């Protein structure tokens, strides 16, 4: 690979990261995956991963486009109480009424 090809690839990766920081899904991220830290995310392959490129957004409180809506029970910030279906948000987000 020539230095020009490497430079072009590096520039494309910077543009992609900037777009991801804005919560935009890259065109090649077409598969639904599950990150153990972020929950459901778009990636270039399907499956479950321990971490993903969207983890940077999660840590920085930036948007993450989702393949489907995340419910409280699916969220990493949901902490169950003594009831099997109820819990609290450890991030301080407003919580819906019980049962909704």
Order of alpha helices (4+ residues) and beta strands (2+ residues): alpha-beta-beta-beta-alpha-beta-beta
